[in-house]
Amino acid sequence: MKIEILGTGCAKCKKTKEIVEQAVAELGIVAEVVKVEDMNAALDYGVMITPAVVVDGDVKIAGKIPTVEKVKEWLSK
């Protein structure tokens, strides 16, 4: 599983990455969590506002910080 955190490195983007890493750890799954700061990559996904979370190429959220529970939902499906 590949999880991309799209964002410029702002505080919200860093918090989103922490939340995703916490959810991965709590679920005990193997996932590659990657921070993507290239805004062209974000635009390729159609993301206009960050932070955004992409799981295996599927944009799950953009413009908001997700909760740990919500990330767990995405990763459990």
BALUMGU-7065 format. One record per residue (C-alpha): residue number from 0; residue in one letter; x, y, z. Coordinates in nm, 3 decimals. Layout:
+-----+---------+---------+---------+---------+
: num : residuo :      px :      py :      pz :
+-----+---------+---------+---------+---------+
: NUM :       A :       X :       Y :       Z :
...
+-----+---------+---------+---------+---------+
END
This chain:
+-----+---------+---------+---------+---------+
: num : residuo :      px :      py :      pz :
+-----+---------+---------+---------+---------+
:   0 :       M :   0.000 :   0.000 :   0.000 :
:   1 :       K :   0.128 :   0.346 :  -0.090 :
:   2 :       I :  -0.001 :   0.654 :   0.092 :
:   3 :       E :   0.096 :   0.996 :  -0.037 :
:   4 :       I :   0.062 :   1.314 :   0.166 :
:   5 :       L :   0.037 :   1.605 :  -0.077 :
:   6 :       G :   0.138 :   1.945 :   0.054 :
:   7 :       T :   0.401 :   2.213 :   0.071 :
:   8 :       G :   0.533 :   2.126 :   0.415 :
:   9 :       C :   0.302 :   2.352 :   0.614 :
:  10 :       A :   0.194 :   2.271 :   0.968 :
:  11 :       K :  -0.133 :   2.115 :   0.847 :
:  12 :       C :   0.058 :   1.893 :   0.604 :
:  13 :       K :   0.296 :   1.777 :   0.876 :
:  14 :       K :   0.004 :   1.705 :   1.111 :
:  15 :       T :  -0.170 :   1.505 :   0.837 :
:  16 :       K :   0.144 :   1.294 :   0.788 :
:  17 :       E :   0.162 :   1.229 :   1.165 :
:  18 :       I :  -0.203 :   1.120 :   1.171 :
:  19 :       V :  -0.157 :   0.885 :   0.875 :
:  20 :       E :   0.155 :   0.732 :   1.033 :
:  21 :       Q :  -0.033 :   0.687 :   1.362 :
:  22 :       A :  -0.323 :   0.511 :   1.185 :
:  23 :       V :  -0.082 :   0.280 :   0.999 :
:  24 :       A :   0.094 :   0.194 :   1.325 :
:  25 :       E :  -0.231 :   0.133 :   1.515 :
:  26 :       L :  -0.362 :  -0.095 :   1.239 :
:  27 :       G :  -0.028 :  -0.278 :   1.222 :
:  28 :       I :  -0.023 :  -0.270 :   0.843 :
:  29 :       V :   0.265 :  -0.232 :   0.603 :
:  30 :       A :   0.239 :   0.090 :   0.407 :
:  31 :       E :   0.478 :   0.327 :   0.238 :
:  32 :       V :   0.399 :   0.680 :   0.358 :
:  33 :       V :   0.546 :   0.941 :   0.125 :
:  34 :       K :   0.543 :   1.320 :   0.158 :
:  35 :       V :   0.495 :   1.481 :  -0.185 :
:  36 :       E :   0.579 :   1.851 :  -0.194 :
:  37 :       D :   0.572 :   1.887 :  -0.575 :
:  38 :       M :   0.254 :   2.078 :  -0.647 :
:  39 :       N :   0.253 :   1.952 :  -1.007 :
:  40 :       A :   0.206 :   1.602 :  -0.866 :
:  41 :       A :  -0.088 :   1.731 :  -0.661 :
:  42 :       L :  -0.239 :   1.890 :  -0.971 :
:  43 :       D :  -0.200 :   1.558 :  -1.154 :
:  44 :       Y :  -0.443 :   1.415 :  -0.898 :
:  45 :       G :  -0.677 :   1.713 :  -0.945 :
:  46 :       V :  -0.592 :   1.844 :  -0.597 :
:  47 :       M :  -0.610 :   2.222 :  -0.576 :
:  48 :       I :  -0.586 :   2.264 :  -0.198 :
:  49 :       T :  -0.364 :   2.088 :   0.054 :
:  50 :       P :  -0.315 :   1.891 :   0.261 :
:  51 :       A :  -0.439 :   1.592 :   0.069 :
:  52 :       V :  -0.414 :   1.217 :   0.126 :
:  53 :       V :  -0.386 :   0.972 :  -0.164 :
:  54 :       V :  -0.411 :   0.598 :  -0.100 :
:  55 :       D :  -0.294 :   0.376 :  -0.386 :
:  56 :       G :  -0.369 :   0.651 :  -0.637 :
:  57 :       D :  -0.713 :   0.738 :  -0.496 :
:  58 :       V :  -0.759 :   1.086 :  -0.343 :
:  59 :       K :  -0.929 :   1.038 :  -0.007 :
:  60 :       I :  -0.936 :   1.396 :   0.124 :
:  61 :       A :  -0.813 :   1.741 :   0.021 :
:  62 :       G :  -0.804 :   2.068 :   0.208 :
:  63 :       K :  -0.862 :   1.918 :   0.552 :
:  64 :       I :  -0.673 :   1.728 :   0.819 :
:  65 :       P :  -0.833 :   1.383 :   0.855 :
:  66 :       T :  -0.896 :   1.212 :   1.187 :
:  67 :       V :  -0.707 :   0.897 :   1.280 :
:  68 :       E :  -1.041 :   0.710 :   1.272 :
:  69 :       K :  -1.116 :   0.828 :   0.916 :
:  70 :       V :  -0.770 :   0.724 :   0.794 :
:  71 :       K :  -0.820 :   0.382 :   0.954 :
:  72 :       E :  -1.148 :   0.348 :   0.760 :
:  73 :       W :  -0.969 :   0.418 :   0.432 :
:  74 :       L :  -0.691 :   0.175 :   0.508 :
:  75 :       S :  -0.921 :  -0.106 :   0.623 :
:  76 :       K :  -1.116 :  -0.125 :   0.297 :
+-----+---------+---------+---------+---------+
END
